[in-house]
Amino acid sequence: MNILIIGGVAAGAKAASKIKRLLPDSKVSIYTDDSHVSYSSCGIPYYVEGNFEDYQSLLVRSVEEFNSMGIDVYLKSKVIKILIPQKQVLICSNDSAHLADYDKLIIATGARPIIPKIENVANFRNVYTVRKIEDAINIKNKMQTVKHATIIGSGYIGLEMLEAFVKNGLKVTVIEKNEKIISIFDDDMSELIMNRLNEENLGNFEFLTGEIVSEFLGSNSEVHTVKTLSGKEINTGMVVICAGVIPNTEIASEAGIVLGESGSIKVNKLMQTSVENIYACGDCAEKRHIVSGRNVWIPLGSTANKEGRCAAMNAAGIFEQFEGVLGSAVSRCMNTTMSMTGLTEKQAIVAGFNPVSVRVDKSDRVGYMPGAGEIYLKVIADKVTGLLLGAQAIGSIGADKRINSLTPALLAHMTVDEYSNNDLTYSPPYSTTIDPLLNAMQVLRSKIGK
């Protein structure tokens, strides 16, 4: 069997490796327009920060390692067209084009950074995005020559880059178009995050919320001023755009492959697209949200790896289902852990639930233990049925432990009453006698069914 994969970062690389193990005699090829294959883009902020010195630590598997497995990898080779009737793809590489055949095709084209409509956005070399290995190298090199950086966007990557720059001695301005930073969280939790970060602020950074960048000004191909619509001007040495990502679906759409309501490629639980023998996985593919039952687009590296494996299994003829996602995520900035799973309160309303929520503010361990920190835990349930819908936690490093403890309950569609009987561990270095999660359940029980 001849299996061709478009894209080779997380989902594509995982699919290729899995297929070759399942079908060792098959021909497996990866075509990517990138200059690297199989790497962790999630690790870029930590490389910039200086947690490790060699960018090659971001590489999961090299071209040579793939070749030794019998997998052909073609770098800087862009697939520009899928010819479905002929079961071929058209590839552009080194200013020439050629056709390649396939029996099964896996689309893992990922996503690309959103570039806001900013005057002169394409005119300056010290404007960066955070996606590829080259981005990591260029940002780190430039960081060492400037005193101030401007970050556009305050999502997970934006806040991780903020920490990286501050720890390297830069002054930083974060510009966010929404009124709250990291707006994927509910507003009350976003506000808590901002307050905690500002408590760590020694005059090294500032947040400008409700601001839209309108123009870059500079000279000698370098930005030196960032202007906003409200008239603010920020003098800066570099700009990093962290305004989100958009799925790379053009090649699929042009071939007639159906896109989903989220704008990413529509797939079923087997990662099959609307066209026979063509699969899609990773950041270019739509997912089913396990709590709401709706089709969503939530691009996460952990999900991409799971979907790549599922696509490979089914392409190899072995039945495997990917049930969906909860959107579980965690990040860190300035000693604050931010984690979430399931639906936020505002998402629950859109999905048709009648949500109630409770927030518990509590120490992550017994107060007399050294290193005890605060956790702010918000748990959301449906008022009528008591069904658990989601949770958000911020604070000490123990915040993500609470979220991870709740995800199996969301997968199992448990109610608050059912979860209240959970037998969570206790020891003074790890938890309070009654864990914050169980405290939250006790309060939620009083709000449900009334």
C-alpha beads as a LAMMPS data file, in Angstrom:
LAMMPS data file: protein, C-alpha beads

450 atoms
449 bonds

1 atom types
1 bond types

-500.0 500.0 xlo xhi
-500.0 500.0 ylo yhi
-500.0 500.0 zlo zhi

Masses

1 110.0

Atoms # bond

1 1 1 0.000 0.000 0.000
2 1 1 1.174 3.512 -0.857
3 1 1 0.262 5.998 1.894
4 1 1 1.029 9.662 1.392
5 1 1 0.914 12.204 4.216
6 1 1 0.701 15.971 3.742
7 1 1 2.319 17.674 6.724
8 1 1 4.866 16.365 9.164
9 1 1 4.810 18.187 12.499
10 1 1 2.666 16.447 15.147
11 1 1 -0.252 14.590 13.542
12 1 1 1.504 13.788 10.268
13 1 1 4.669 12.500 11.906
14 1 1 2.668 10.385 14.355
15 1 1 0.559 8.927 11.549
16 1 1 3.613 8.008 9.495
17 1 1 5.363 6.226 12.353
18 1 1 2.245 4.306 13.356
19 1 1 1.423 3.172 9.831
20 1 1 4.952 1.908 9.266
21 1 1 4.772 -0.165 12.440
22 1 1 1.394 -1.589 11.430
23 1 1 2.255 -2.139 7.765
24 1 1 6.039 -2.535 7.562
25 1 1 5.902 -3.371 3.844
26 1 1 3.900 -0.285 2.912
27 1 1 5.336 2.767 1.178
28 1 1 4.948 5.769 3.490
29 1 1 5.873 9.304 2.417
30 1 1 5.689 12.655 4.217
31 1 1 5.557 15.864 2.176
32 1 1 5.937 19.116 4.087
33 1 1 6.637 22.687 3.039
34 1 1 8.520 23.106 6.320
35 1 1 12.314 22.870 6.670
36 1 1 11.979 20.530 9.676
37 1 1 9.811 17.558 10.511
38 1 1 8.375 16.177 13.753
39 1 1 9.036 18.917 16.279
40 1 1 7.370 20.519 19.297
41 1 1 6.138 24.008 18.462
42 1 1 4.644 24.103 21.984
43 1 1 8.199 24.137 23.324
44 1 1 9.272 27.283 21.471
45 1 1 8.584 29.755 24.326
46 1 1 10.619 27.590 26.687
47 1 1 13.529 27.498 24.251
48 1 1 13.383 31.285 23.947
49 1 1 13.243 31.583 27.732
50 1 1 16.439 29.550 28.028
51 1 1 15.238 26.324 29.638
52 1 1 17.510 24.519 27.153
53 1 1 20.143 25.868 24.786
54 1 1 19.973 23.677 21.685
55 1 1 16.896 24.182 19.496
56 1 1 17.343 20.611 18.261
57 1 1 15.896 19.506 21.593
58 1 1 12.572 20.537 20.042
59 1 1 12.975 17.877 17.350
60 1 1 11.146 14.659 18.169
61 1 1 12.475 12.639 15.251
62 1 1 14.925 13.588 12.491
63 1 1 14.641 12.972 8.768
64 1 1 17.407 10.380 9.110
65 1 1 15.452 8.544 11.814
66 1 1 12.363 8.460 9.600
67 1 1 14.460 7.211 6.701
68 1 1 15.894 4.430 8.875
69 1 1 12.301 3.339 9.536
70 1 1 11.625 3.203 5.803
71 1 1 9.639 6.455 5.741
72 1 1 10.499 8.963 3.011
73 1 1 10.458 12.601 4.133
74 1 1 10.433 15.449 1.615
75 1 1 11.154 18.844 3.168
76 1 1 10.326 22.163 1.503
77 1 1 7.910 20.254 -0.720
78 1 1 4.502 21.910 -0.881
79 1 1 1.496 19.909 -2.017
80 1 1 -0.488 22.424 -4.051
81 1 1 -3.307 20.257 -5.396
82 1 1 -5.111 17.006 -4.637
83 1 1 -6.296 15.214 -7.787
84 1 1 -8.978 12.942 -6.370
85 1 1 -10.033 11.015 -9.520
86 1 1 -6.420 10.153 -10.326
87 1 1 -5.479 9.529 -6.661
88 1 1 -2.503 11.833 -7.041
89 1 1 -1.145 15.027 -5.516
90 1 1 0.734 17.813 -7.268
91 1 1 3.888 18.829 -5.450
92 1 1 5.985 21.944 -5.893
93 1 1 9.616 21.619 -4.815
94 1 1 12.771 23.482 -5.856
95 1 1 10.863 25.522 -8.435
96 1 1 9.625 22.400 -10.175
97 1 1 6.398 20.428 -9.957
98 1 1 5.683 16.727 -10.097
99 1 1 2.878 14.262 -9.373
100 1 1 2.884 11.586 -6.687
101 1 1 0.452 8.656 -6.457
102 1 1 -1.327 7.442 -3.339
103 1 1 -3.628 4.636 -2.255
104 1 1 -4.479 6.357 1.013
105 1 1 -3.972 10.055 1.725
106 1 1 -3.694 11.667 5.171
107 1 1 -4.046 15.445 5.362
108 1 1 -2.190 16.874 8.354
109 1 1 -1.581 20.402 7.119
110 1 1 -1.968 21.960 10.574
111 1 1 -2.664 25.638 11.132
112 1 1 -0.910 28.933 10.550
113 1 1 -0.696 32.129 12.594
114 1 1 -3.360 34.777 12.111
115 1 1 -1.805 38.008 10.901
116 1 1 -4.035 40.944 11.896
117 1 1 -4.782 43.723 9.425
118 1 1 -2.058 46.142 10.483
119 1 1 -0.608 48.776 8.211
120 1 1 2.989 47.849 7.235
121 1 1 2.705 44.454 8.940
122 1 1 4.706 42.775 6.169
123 1 1 7.378 45.425 5.831
124 1 1 9.605 44.768 8.829
125 1 1 11.974 41.914 9.597
126 1 1 11.686 42.237 13.395
127 1 1 8.028 41.137 13.368
128 1 1 7.683 37.463 14.256
129 1 1 5.152 34.694 14.723
130 1 1 5.574 31.632 16.953
131 1 1 5.069 28.469 14.956
132 1 1 8.207 27.019 13.355
133 1 1 11.772 26.182 14.368
134 1 1 13.035 29.202 12.417
135 1 1 10.701 31.420 14.433
136 1 1 12.249 30.125 17.645
137 1 1 15.812 30.753 16.466
138 1 1 15.065 34.208 15.062
139 1 1 13.139 35.397 18.130
140 1 1 15.828 34.209 20.531
141 1 1 18.592 35.847 18.532
142 1 1 16.735 39.143 18.229
143 1 1 15.736 39.135 21.903
144 1 1 19.393 39.361 22.870
145 1 1 19.830 42.654 21.000
146 1 1 16.796 44.661 22.211
147 1 1 15.439 46.051 25.481
148 1 1 11.704 46.012 24.733
149 1 1 9.315 43.587 23.034
150 1 1 5.684 44.028 22.052
151 1 1 3.387 41.007 22.044
152 1 1 0.105 41.175 20.120
153 1 1 -2.346 38.751 21.707
154 1 1 -2.604 37.293 25.210
155 1 1 -3.533 33.657 24.709
156 1 1 -1.434 30.764 25.985
157 1 1 1.477 31.463 23.611
158 1 1 1.363 35.212 24.189
159 1 1 1.636 34.786 27.957
160 1 1 4.355 32.141 27.640
161 1 1 6.350 34.527 25.459
162 1 1 5.798 37.278 28.036
163 1 1 7.454 35.126 30.690
164 1 1 10.296 34.217 28.332
165 1 1 11.092 37.866 27.593
166 1 1 10.782 39.078 31.201
167 1 1 13.097 36.335 32.412
168 1 1 15.644 37.553 29.870
169 1 1 15.508 41.113 31.161
170 1 1 13.253 42.727 28.539
171 1 1 10.471 45.204 29.144
172 1 1 7.272 43.922 27.527
173 1 1 3.981 45.406 26.367
174 1 1 1.132 42.959 25.701
175 1 1 -1.641 44.350 23.496
176 1 1 -4.973 42.512 23.586
177 1 1 -8.017 43.479 21.519
178 1 1 -10.437 41.933 24.047
179 1 1 -11.229 43.584 27.357
180 1 1 -9.748 40.586 29.200
181 1 1 -6.489 38.724 28.697
182 1 1 -6.539 35.000 27.835
183 1 1 -10.227 35.291 26.971
184 1 1 -10.648 31.547 26.439
185 1 1 -11.324 31.493 30.209
186 1 1 -14.463 32.949 31.748
187 1 1 -14.156 36.661 32.495
188 1 1 -13.861 36.240 36.265
189 1 1 -11.009 33.772 35.871
190 1 1 -9.283 35.931 33.249
191 1 1 -9.393 38.810 35.705
192 1 1 -7.858 36.646 38.410
193 1 1 -5.069 35.639 36.045
194 1 1 -4.311 39.257 35.244
195 1 1 -4.319 40.208 38.922
196 1 1 -1.919 37.408 39.795
197 1 1 0.430 38.323 36.963
198 1 1 0.405 41.966 37.998
199 1 1 1.339 40.923 41.526
200 1 1 4.537 39.500 40.015
201 1 1 5.168 42.652 37.998
202 1 1 8.247 44.607 39.031
203 1 1 7.681 47.186 36.329
204 1 1 8.775 44.757 33.628
205 1 1 5.544 44.506 31.652
206 1 1 2.148 46.041 31.026
207 1 1 -1.152 44.867 29.571
208 1 1 -3.080 47.083 27.177
209 1 1 -6.539 45.499 26.880
210 1 1 -9.332 46.640 24.590
211 1 1 -6.683 47.926 22.178
212 1 1 -6.315 47.169 18.469
213 1 1 -2.971 47.622 16.730
214 1 1 -3.403 49.789 13.647
215 1 1 0.080 50.490 12.295
216 1 1 3.775 49.733 12.526
217 1 1 6.281 52.520 12.036
218 1 1 10.002 52.044 11.513
219 1 1 13.094 52.491 9.426
220 1 1 15.804 50.311 7.889
221 1 1 13.305 47.416 7.763
222 1 1 12.877 47.472 11.564
223 1 1 9.756 48.366 13.535
224 1 1 10.398 50.972 16.215
225 1 1 6.832 52.123 17.015
226 1 1 3.536 50.257 17.403
227 1 1 0.392 52.403 17.088
228 1 1 -3.097 51.505 18.273
229 1 1 -6.481 52.745 17.084
230 1 1 -6.924 54.706 20.296
231 1 1 -3.749 56.672 19.543
232 1 1 -1.302 54.948 21.849
233 1 1 2.293 54.616 20.606
234 1 1 4.676 52.013 21.983
235 1 1 8.390 52.250 21.275
236 1 1 9.761 48.756 20.812
237 1 1 12.664 46.685 19.553
238 1 1 10.662 43.741 18.245
239 1 1 7.079 42.541 17.772
240 1 1 5.724 39.019 18.263
241 1 1 2.275 38.311 16.853
242 1 1 0.352 35.777 18.973
243 1 1 -3.148 36.543 17.696
244 1 1 -4.223 32.929 17.265
245 1 1 -4.119 30.457 14.390
246 1 1 -6.297 29.435 11.463
247 1 1 -6.538 25.909 9.967
248 1 1 -4.779 25.192 6.679
249 1 1 -7.749 23.831 4.757
250 1 1 -7.412 25.472 1.342
251 1 1 -5.956 22.448 -0.434
252 1 1 -8.735 20.207 0.901
253 1 1 -11.494 22.673 0.097
254 1 1 -10.241 23.234 -3.453
255 1 1 -10.309 19.474 -4.001
256 1 1 -13.963 19.327 -2.973
257 1 1 -13.409 17.836 0.468
258 1 1 -16.163 19.041 2.800
259 1 1 -15.302 21.502 5.555
260 1 1 -17.190 21.501 8.840
261 1 1 -19.139 24.253 10.533
262 1 1 -15.973 25.368 12.329
263 1 1 -14.157 25.975 9.030
264 1 1 -11.779 23.049 9.498
265 1 1 -11.951 19.736 7.627
266 1 1 -15.015 17.674 8.532
267 1 1 -14.139 14.148 9.678
268 1 1 -15.956 11.265 11.326
269 1 1 -14.731 9.277 14.329
270 1 1 -12.413 7.295 12.038
271 1 1 -10.791 10.551 10.861
272 1 1 -12.278 9.941 7.404
273 1 1 -13.123 12.956 5.267
274 1 1 -16.007 13.175 2.809
275 1 1 -13.792 11.510 0.178
276 1 1 -12.993 7.807 0.257
277 1 1 -9.416 6.903 1.217
278 1 1 -8.646 10.441 2.400
279 1 1 -8.219 11.169 6.100
280 1 1 -7.520 14.375 8.022
281 1 1 -6.078 14.879 11.493
282 1 1 -4.497 17.462 13.748
283 1 1 -4.954 21.216 13.675
284 1 1 -6.577 21.203 10.212
285 1 1 -9.394 18.860 11.271
286 1 1 -12.666 19.404 13.092
287 1 1 -13.332 17.646 16.390
288 1 1 -16.415 16.622 18.367
289 1 1 -16.712 18.189 21.796
290 1 1 -17.506 15.387 24.233
291 1 1 -19.583 17.541 26.599
292 1 1 -21.591 19.653 24.149
293 1 1 -21.727 17.074 21.357
294 1 1 -21.022 19.871 18.869
295 1 1 -18.343 19.983 16.224
296 1 1 -15.561 22.364 17.217
297 1 1 -12.059 23.374 16.253
298 1 1 -9.638 23.266 19.172
299 1 1 -6.019 23.057 17.972
300 1 1 -3.827 21.343 20.569
301 1 1 -0.637 19.321 20.177
302 1 1 -1.874 16.526 22.436
303 1 1 -5.001 16.123 20.307
304 1 1 -2.980 16.151 17.083
305 1 1 -0.915 13.188 18.239
306 1 1 -4.002 11.172 19.208
307 1 1 -5.729 11.957 15.926
308 1 1 -2.612 11.081 13.928
309 1 1 -2.560 7.682 15.558
310 1 1 -6.285 7.149 14.884
311 1 1 -5.972 8.169 11.230
312 1 1 -3.052 5.776 10.800
313 1 1 -4.940 2.875 12.358
314 1 1 -7.923 3.290 10.050
315 1 1 -5.813 3.946 6.967
316 1 1 -4.057 0.669 7.755
317 1 1 -7.415 -1.120 7.927
318 1 1 -7.597 -1.429 11.721
319 1 1 -10.808 -0.052 13.235
320 1 1 -10.180 2.732 15.751
321 1 1 -12.464 5.572 16.864
322 1 1 -11.518 9.016 18.124
323 1 1 -14.367 10.022 20.402
324 1 1 -13.586 13.729 20.621
325 1 1 -12.055 16.369 22.850
326 1 1 -12.661 18.256 26.060
327 1 1 -10.289 21.085 25.182
328 1 1 -8.135 20.228 28.194
329 1 1 -5.164 22.569 28.378
330 1 1 -2.565 23.962 30.742
331 1 1 -0.048 26.772 30.589
332 1 1 2.224 28.754 32.887
333 1 1 3.215 32.376 33.222
334 1 1 5.052 34.141 36.044
335 1 1 4.451 31.435 38.680
336 1 1 0.784 31.124 37.732
337 1 1 -0.579 27.855 36.363
338 1 1 -3.661 28.199 34.136
339 1 1 -5.630 25.086 33.281
340 1 1 -9.078 24.204 31.995
341 1 1 -11.225 21.394 30.636
342 1 1 -14.712 21.032 29.193
343 1 1 -16.993 24.010 28.685
344 1 1 -16.623 27.455 30.174
345 1 1 -19.745 29.044 31.606
346 1 1 -20.252 31.200 28.517
347 1 1 -19.709 28.188 26.207
348 1 1 -22.214 26.154 28.221
349 1 1 -24.899 28.789 27.638
350 1 1 -24.243 28.752 23.881
351 1 1 -24.428 24.943 23.910
352 1 1 -27.921 25.082 25.412
353 1 1 -27.196 24.190 29.030
354 1 1 -28.431 26.067 32.093
355 1 1 -25.095 26.377 33.886
356 1 1 -24.402 27.058 37.527
357 1 1 -20.910 27.464 38.867
358 1 1 -18.938 27.754 42.041
359 1 1 -15.479 29.099 42.724
360 1 1 -13.389 27.736 45.561
361 1 1 -10.287 29.614 46.682
362 1 1 -8.142 27.340 48.776
363 1 1 -4.589 26.334 49.590
364 1 1 -3.182 23.573 47.389
365 1 1 -1.872 21.751 50.468
366 1 1 -2.076 22.034 54.233
367 1 1 -1.116 25.592 55.187
368 1 1 1.686 24.635 57.549
369 1 1 3.597 22.881 54.736
370 1 1 6.392 24.882 53.082
371 1 1 5.619 26.067 49.582
372 1 1 1.857 26.080 50.056
373 1 1 0.128 28.140 47.384
374 1 1 -3.364 29.288 46.468
375 1 1 -5.657 27.601 43.965
376 1 1 -8.695 29.307 42.471
377 1 1 -10.965 26.564 41.170
378 1 1 -14.153 27.133 39.186
379 1 1 -16.424 24.154 38.460
380 1 1 -19.461 24.352 36.176
381 1 1 -22.493 22.050 36.067
382 1 1 -25.965 22.000 34.553
383 1 1 -28.543 23.313 37.042
384 1 1 -31.293 20.928 35.944
385 1 1 -29.462 17.611 35.538
386 1 1 -26.387 18.136 37.700
387 1 1 -24.193 17.080 34.785
388 1 1 -20.605 18.257 35.149
389 1 1 -19.733 20.569 32.238
390 1 1 -16.241 21.910 32.831
391 1 1 -13.709 23.492 35.133
392 1 1 -10.990 26.121 35.235
393 1 1 -8.165 26.395 37.744
394 1 1 -5.446 28.944 38.251
395 1 1 -2.793 29.469 40.874
396 1 1 -0.023 27.209 42.108
397 1 1 1.409 24.294 40.187
398 1 1 -1.253 22.047 41.770
399 1 1 -3.989 23.706 39.693
400 1 1 -3.608 21.354 36.739
401 1 1 -3.807 18.340 39.083
402 1 1 -7.403 19.309 39.877
403 1 1 -8.286 19.693 36.207
404 1 1 -6.724 16.344 35.335
405 1 1 -8.723 14.765 38.177
406 1 1 -11.947 16.064 36.653
407 1 1 -11.429 15.094 33.001
408 1 1 -12.387 11.400 33.467
409 1 1 -15.642 12.560 35.046
410 1 1 -16.439 14.667 31.984
411 1 1 -15.608 11.735 29.707
412 1 1 -17.968 9.546 31.723
413 1 1 -20.711 12.229 31.778
414 1 1 -20.808 12.146 35.572
415 1 1 -23.047 14.336 37.688
416 1 1 -22.014 16.442 40.657
417 1 1 -23.580 13.922 43.031
418 1 1 -21.638 11.056 41.474
419 1 1 -18.340 12.910 41.617
420 1 1 -18.893 13.954 45.228
421 1 1 -18.192 10.350 46.270
422 1 1 -14.748 10.421 44.644
423 1 1 -11.969 9.110 46.869
424 1 1 -9.199 11.630 46.239
425 1 1 -5.800 11.265 47.860
426 1 1 -4.728 13.284 50.899
427 1 1 -1.403 14.002 52.534
428 1 1 -0.261 17.381 53.926
429 1 1 2.395 17.976 51.211
430 1 1 -0.153 17.359 48.428
431 1 1 -3.630 18.470 49.452
432 1 1 -5.868 19.847 52.135
433 1 1 -7.903 17.289 54.095
434 1 1 -10.892 17.986 51.864
435 1 1 -9.626 18.635 48.350
436 1 1 -10.776 21.868 46.643
437 1 1 -12.568 19.731 44.045
438 1 1 -14.731 18.080 46.689
439 1 1 -15.377 21.446 48.329
440 1 1 -16.631 22.701 44.973
441 1 1 -18.927 19.691 44.575
442 1 1 -20.439 20.235 48.000
443 1 1 -21.345 23.827 47.152
444 1 1 -22.613 22.917 43.682
445 1 1 -24.999 20.325 45.133
446 1 1 -26.843 23.146 46.899
447 1 1 -27.347 24.952 43.577
448 1 1 -28.651 22.097 41.478
449 1 1 -32.257 21.095 40.901
450 1 1 -33.751 24.281 42.319

Bonds

1 1 1 2
2 1 2 3
3 1 3 4
4 1 4 5
5 1 5 6
6 1 6 7
7 1 7 8
8 1 8 9
9 1 9 10
10 1 10 11
11 1 11 12
12 1 12 13
13 1 13 14
14 1 14 15
15 1 15 16
16 1 16 17
17 1 17 18
18 1 18 19
19 1 19 20
20 1 20 21
21 1 21 22
22 1 22 23
23 1 23 24
24 1 24 25
25 1 25 26
26 1 26 27
27 1 27 28
28 1 28 29
29 1 29 30
30 1 30 31
31 1 31 32
32 1 32 33
33 1 33 34
34 1 34 35
35 1 35 36
36 1 36 37
37 1 37 38
38 1 38 39
39 1 39 40
40 1 40 41
41 1 41 42
42 1 42 43
43 1 43 44
44 1 44 45
45 1 45 46
46 1 46 47
47 1 47 48
48 1 48 49
49 1 49 50
50 1 50 51
51 1 51 52
52 1 52 53
53 1 53 54
54 1 54 55
55 1 55 56
56 1 56 57
57 1 57 58
58 1 58 59
59 1 59 60
60 1 60 61
61 1 61 62
62 1 62 63
63 1 63 64
64 1 64 65
65 1 65 66
66 1 66 67
67 1 67 68
68 1 68 69
69 1 69 70
70 1 70 71
71 1 71 72
72 1 72 73
73 1 73 74
74 1 74 75
75 1 75 76
76 1 76 77
77 1 77 78
78 1 78 79
79 1 79 80
80 1 80 81
81 1 81 82
82 1 82 83
83 1 83 84
84 1 84 85
85 1 85 86
86 1 86 87
87 1 87 88
88 1 88 89
89 1 89 90
90 1 90 91
91 1 91 92
92 1 92 93
93 1 93 94
94 1 94 95
95 1 95 96
96 1 96 97
97 1 97 98
98 1 98 99
99 1 99 100
100 1 100 101
101 1 101 102
102 1 102 103
103 1 103 104
104 1 104 105
105 1 105 106
106 1 106 107
107 1 107 108
108 1 108 109
109 1 109 110
110 1 110 111
111 1 111 112
112 1 112 113
113 1 113 114
114 1 114 115
115 1 115 116
116 1 116 117
117 1 117 118
118 1 118 119
119 1 119 120
120 1 120 121
121 1 121 122
122 1 122 123
123 1 123 124
124 1 124 125
125 1 125 126
126 1 126 127
127 1 127 128
128 1 128 129
129 1 129 130
130 1 130 131
131 1 131 132
132 1 132 133
133 1 133 134
134 1 134 135
135 1 135 136
136 1 136 137
137 1 137 138
138 1 138 139
139 1 139 140
140 1 140 141
141 1 141 142
142 1 142 143
143 1 143 144
144 1 144 145
145 1 145 146
146 1 146 147
147 1 147 148
148 1 148 149
149 1 149 150
150 1 150 151
151 1 151 152
152 1 152 153
153 1 153 154
154 1 154 155
155 1 155 156
156 1 156 157
157 1 157 158
158 1 158 159
159 1 159 160
160 1 160 161
161 1 161 162
162 1 162 163
163 1 163 164
164 1 164 165
165 1 165 166
166 1 166 167
167 1 167 168
168 1 168 169
169 1 169 170
170 1 170 171
171 1 171 172
172 1 172 173
173 1 173 174
174 1 174 175
175 1 175 176
176 1 176 177
177 1 177 178
178 1 178 179
179 1 179 180
180 1 180 181
181 1 181 182
182 1 182 183
183 1 183 184
184 1 184 185
185 1 185 186
186 1 186 187
187 1 187 188
188 1 188 189
189 1 189 190
190 1 190 191
191 1 191 192
192 1 192 193
193 1 193 194
194 1 194 195
195 1 195 196
196 1 196 197
197 1 197 198
198 1 198 199
199 1 199 200
200 1 200 201
201 1 201 202
202 1 202 203
203 1 203 204
204 1 204 205
205 1 205 206
206 1 206 207
207 1 207 208
208 1 208 209
209 1 209 210
210 1 210 211
211 1 211 212
212 1 212 213
213 1 213 214
214 1 214 215
215 1 215 216
216 1 216 217
217 1 217 218
218 1 218 219
219 1 219 220
220 1 220 221
221 1 221 222
222 1 222 223
223 1 223 224
224 1 224 225
225 1 225 226
226 1 226 227
227 1 227 228
228 1 228 229
229 1 229 230
230 1 230 231
231 1 231 232
232 1 232 233
233 1 233 234
234 1 234 235
235 1 235 236
236 1 236 237
237 1 237 238
238 1 238 239
239 1 239 240
240 1 240 241
241 1 241 242
242 1 242 243
243 1 243 244
244 1 244 245
245 1 245 246
246 1 246 247
247 1 247 248
248 1 248 249
249 1 249 250
250 1 250 251
251 1 251 252
252 1 252 253
253 1 253 254
254 1 254 255
255 1 255 256
256 1 256 257
257 1 257 258
258 1 258 259
259 1 259 260
260 1 260 261
261 1 261 262
262 1 262 263
263 1 263 264
264 1 264 265
265 1 265 266
266 1 266 267
267 1 267 268
268 1 268 269
269 1 269 270
270 1 270 271
271 1 271 272
272 1 272 273
273 1 273 274
274 1 274 275
275 1 275 276
276 1 276 277
277 1 277 278
278 1 278 279
279 1 279 280
280 1 280 281
281 1 281 282
282 1 282 283
283 1 283 284
284 1 284 285
285 1 285 286
286 1 286 287
287 1 287 288
288 1 288 289
289 1 289 290
290 1 290 291
291 1 291 292
292 1 292 293
293 1 293 294
294 1 294 295
295 1 295 296
296 1 296 297
297 1 297 298
298 1 298 299
299 1 299 300
300 1 300 301
301 1 301 302
302 1 302 303
303 1 303 304
304 1 304 305
305 1 305 306
306 1 306 307
307 1 307 308
308 1 308 309
309 1 309 310
310 1 310 311
311 1 311 312
312 1 312 313
313 1 313 314
314 1 314 315
315 1 315 316
316 1 316 317
317 1 317 318
318 1 318 319
319 1 319 320
320 1 320 321
321 1 321 322
322 1 322 323
323 1 323 324
324 1 324 325
325 1 325 326
326 1 326 327
327 1 327 328
328 1 328 329
329 1 329 330
330 1 330 331
331 1 331 332
332 1 332 333
333 1 333 334
334 1 334 335
335 1 335 336
336 1 336 337
337 1 337 338
338 1 338 339
339 1 339 340
340 1 340 341
341 1 341 342
342 1 342 343
343 1 343 344
344 1 344 345
345 1 345 346
346 1 346 347
347 1 347 348
348 1 348 349
349 1 349 350
350 1 350 351
351 1 351 352
352 1 352 353
353 1 353 354
354 1 354 355
355 1 355 356
356 1 356 357
357 1 357 358
358 1 358 359
359 1 359 360
360 1 360 361
361 1 361 362
362 1 362 363
363 1 363 364
364 1 364 365
365 1 365 366
366 1 366 367
367 1 367 368
368 1 368 369
369 1 369 370
370 1 370 371
371 1 371 372
372 1 372 373
373 1 373 374
374 1 374 375
375 1 375 376
376 1 376 377
377 1 377 378
378 1 378 379
379 1 379 380
380 1 380 381
381 1 381 382
382 1 382 383
383 1 383 384
384 1 384 385
385 1 385 386
386 1 386 387
387 1 387 388
388 1 388 389
389 1 389 390
390 1 390 391
391 1 391 392
392 1 392 393
393 1 393 394
394 1 394 395
395 1 395 396
396 1 396 397
397 1 397 398
398 1 398 399
399 1 399 400
400 1 400 401
401 1 401 402
402 1 402 403
403 1 403 404
404 1 404 405
405 1 405 406
406 1 406 407
407 1 407 408
408 1 408 409
409 1 409 410
410 1 410 411
411 1 411 412
412 1 412 413
413 1 413 414
414 1 414 415
415 1 415 416
416 1 416 417
417 1 417 418
418 1 418 419
419 1 419 420
420 1 420 421
421 1 421 422
422 1 422 423
423 1 423 424
424 1 424 425
425 1 425 426
426 1 426 427
427 1 427 428
428 1 428 429
429 1 429 430
430 1 430 431
431 1 431 432
432 1 432 433
433 1 433 434
434 1 434 435
435 1 435 436
436 1 436 437
437 1 437 438
438 1 438 439
439 1 439 440
440 1 440 441
441 1 441 442
442 1 442 443
443 1 443 444
444 1 444 445
445 1 445 446
446 1 446 447
447 1 447 448
448 1 448 449
449 1 449 450
